[in-house]
Amino acid sequence: MNPDPHTQDCKAPESRYANHFMVGYNALEFLIDFSQQYQDCEAALTHTRIVTNPVYAKGLLKTLQAAIDQYEQTYGLMPEPESKEQNLGT
């Protein structure tokens, strides 16, 4: 019997740590780069780029905001991140 070509292997997703983010956009899509930045290295090491349409980007924003609100209700307010740059659009 042939396996169903529509089923996927049930593997845990790969996890990567990110402490540096860059967001770019154009009329049709948002690009979100996830990177690691180290003190002794000038450039951030980008390991993942997510490309999505503006509607899904807005949905991601709402999902993250809801998760942050719930986190802060449980554990208390988070401090604001210290950011060297605000590169949020290209």
QUIFENVEN-V654639 format. One record per backbone hydrogen bond with DSSP energy under -0.5 kcal/mol. CO is the residue of the C=O (numbers start at 1). NH is the residue of the N-H. E is the energy in kcal/mol with one decimal. If there is no record, write none. Layout:
CO_NH_E + CO_NH_E
This chain:
4_7_-1.4 + 9_11_-1.5 + 20_35_-2.7 + 22_33_-3.0 + 24_31_-3.0 + 29_26_-2.2 + 30_52_-2.3 + 31_24_-2.7 + 31_33_-0.5 + 32_50_-2.8 + 33_22_-1.8 + 34_47_-2.4 + 34_48_-1.6 + 35_19_-2.0 + 35_20_-1.5 + 36_45_-2.9 + 38_41_-1.5 + 44_46_-0.9 + 45_36_-1.8 + 48_34_-2.9 + 49_51_-0.5 + 50_32_-2.8 + 52_30_-3.3 + 53_57_-2.2 + 54_58_-2.2 + 55_59_-1.8 + 56_60_-2.3 + 57_61_-2.3 + 58_62_-2.2 + 59_63_-2.3 + 60_64_-2.9 + 61_65_-2.5 + 62_66_-2.2 + 63_67_-2.1 + 64_68_-2.6 + 65_69_-2.6 + 66_70_-2.2 + 67_71_-2.6 + 68_72_-2.7 + 69_73_-1.8 + 70_74_-1.6 + 71_75_-3.4 + 72_76_-1.6 + 81_83_-0.6 + 86_88_-1.4 + 87_23_-1.2
